[in-house]
Amino acid sequence: MESMLPMLFETLFGFAALFILTKVLGKTQMSQLTPFDFIAAIVMGELVGNALFDKEAGLFEIGYVVVVWGVLLYMVEIITQKFKGTRFVLEGKPSIIIHKGKLIREEMRKNKIDIGEVLHLLRAKDTFSIQEVEYAIMESNGTLSVLKKSEYQPTTKADIKAPSADVNLSATLISDGEIINDNLQELHLSIDWLYNELKKQGYEKPEDVFYAEYMKDKPLFLQSFIEKQGRKKE
């Protein structure tokens, strides 16, 4: 019981110190946090938490930990603001995952994401087919910014003059050279049909195809492993 009161004071002090520190460092939305910001916040919480339960640590030790860590974070903020070249190192930089409708495998590897994750991020942007995308940029905080092709961009009320049409969901048939049999079965498509479609576009086997996407009433969308996926420097 004797330790309860000091622990209460230390907790209140740690809470106030963290609150002041967040105000000093500035406001950042959770969606804008970079991996460095996220890890820094976790470490700060761990430092304060460990200090609270350390019998030899008092208000001075807790304050010292908060101040030292806060100064380090503040210095990082100042450095990134004054020296633009350090932003890429400390905060990361955006990467173009889809360039002119083509997946950039090199950038996907650098960001450690696969096709499934790209499709998941696209669906979060109300985009259900790679064929709709002109550019997709992986931001430094892990979100995906999408620029659709002109024919798939939202229209205004003045543009809506055509009759409504059925909406079809795309499906991945080949990923990294491997056939997705579950999707074939769900769409009632056969292996022979898939091989015929591959031959129509000059492919002998699925292992030559990096990505294949099916959409009803449209040609099978294919992208090979050997297709040049680089982009010009801007």
N, C-alpha and C positions, 0 to 999 in steps of 0.2 A: 504493500500500500504506500510505503514511503516514496517509492519511485514513480508513482502515478502522477503526482503534481509536477515534478520536473519534466516528465515525459509530455505532459499537457502543454507546458510552456514551450518546450522544444518543438512540438508539432505545430503549434500556432506560429512560432517564429519561422519554421521552415515553410509553412504555407504562405506567410506574408512575404518571405524572401523570394519564393518562386513567382508569386503574383507580380511583385515589383520587377523581377527580372524579365518576365514576359512583356511587361509594358515598355521596358527600356529597349528590348530587342525589336519591338514592333509587332503588329498584328499580321498573322499569316493564316489563311484558310487551310483546313485540313487537306483539301484537294490540291493545294499548292505546295505542300511539304515535299522537299526533295529527300532522297534516301539519307543524306547527311543530316538534315534537320530532324528526321524521324529518329535516327540513332542517337543524336545529341540529346533529344528530349528523354529518351529511355535511360541514357547514362545519367542525366541529371536527376531523374527520379530515383535511380538506384543509389546514387551517392547520398542523397538526402535520407532515403529510407535506411540505408546501412548506418548512417550517422545517428539516427534516432534510436536505433536499437543497440548501439555501442555504449556500454556503461561508462566508458572513459571519455566519450564525446559529449560536450556541452553546447551551449548556445554559440560560443566562440568558434568551435570546430565546424558546426553546421553553417554558420555564416561565412566562414573561411572557404569551405567547399563551394558554396553557392557563388561567392564573389569570384573565386578563381575560374570556375567553369564559365561563369557569365562573362568575364573579361575575355576569355578565349573565344567564345561565340561572337562577342561584340567585335573583336579584332578581325574575325573571319568576315563578318558583314562589311566592315570598313574596307578591308582589302578587296573584296569582290566589287564594291561600289567604285573604288578609285582605280583599280587595275582590271580592266575588262578581260584581259587575257587569262586571269586566274579563275574566272567564272566557270569555264569549261572543266577545269580540274576539280574545283570544290563543289560545284553544283551540277555538273554534267551538262550535256548539250543535246538538243533535239536530233533525232535520226529519222531520215526518210525511209519508211518501211515499204511503202508502195509508191512507185514513181511512174507516172504516165500509164497507170493501170497494171503495172508489173510488180510482183513481189521482189524485194531486194534481199536475197538470202544472206548476203554478207552482213547487212545491217541487222537482220534478224538474229544471226549468230552473236554479233557483238552485244545485243540487248538481251540475249539468252531467252528468246521467246520462240515458240513454234507456231505452226499454222493454226492449230486449235485456239491458241491464246489470241492470235490476231483476229480470227473470226469472232471470238467472244467480245473483244473490244469494239469491233465493228458493229456487232449487234447492239451493244450499249449505245451506239450512235445512230440507231435506227437504220442500219445498213446491213442487209442480209445477203449480199453478194459482192465479191471482190470486183465483179464486172461493172459495178456501179461507181467504183472509186477511181478517181484520177490521181489523187495524192493522199497519202496517209502519213502523218508525222508522229512518231513516238516522242512525247515531251519528256523533259528531265524528271518530272514527278511520276512518270509511268502511265499517264493518260494518253489517249490517242486522238489527234485532231484529224478530221476527215474533210477532204474537198471532193465532192462528187462530180462526176462527169455532167456536162451541161444538160443532157437529156434526163438526168435523174435528180436534178436540183428542184427544190420546191417551186411551185408555180403560184402566181397570184390569182385572185378571183377572176380577173379579166382574161386570164389565159385558159381557164377551164371551159372549153367548148366541145371537146371530144367526148364521146360516150364512154362510160365506165368499162373497165376491162378486169378480167380475173387477175388476182395477185398470186404469183407462184413463189414458193420458197426454194432457194437453191440448196444443193446438197453436194458435199465433197465425195467424189468417187475414188480419187487417187491422192494420196498424201505422201510425199517423200518416196515416190516409187512404189508404194504399197497400196493395193486395192482395198477399199473400205467395203467389205462384203455386206455388212449390215445395211448400209445405205442402198446398195444395189437391190437387195431383197425387198427393202421397204418400198422402193420405187418400181418393183416388179420388172427390173432390167436384168438381162442375162450377161454372163461373162462374154459370150460370143458377140453380143451387141456392142459391148465395150471395146473388144478387140477390133471390130469392124470400124468403129468410130475413130479409134487410134490410127488405123491404117489410112483412113480417109485424110488424116492430117499429117501423114508421113511418119508415124511412129510404129515401130515393130512390136514393142512390149511395154508394159506398165513401168518397168524399171527405168525407162528413158524419160518418164514424165515426173516432174517435180510436183505439179498440182493439177488436178482435173476437177472441174466444177460443172454440175448438171443443172440446167433450168429448163423447164418444160417449154416447148416450142422455140427453143434457141439451140444453135450449134453448141456442141460440147466445148467448153472453155478449157484450153490446155496451156501449160507452161512447162518447158523442158528444163533439165538441169544445165544444159550447155548454153542456153540462151544468154546473150550478153545482158547483164542487169546493172551495169554501171551507169552513172549519171554524170553529166557535165558539171564541172565546178561553177558555182554561181558567184 
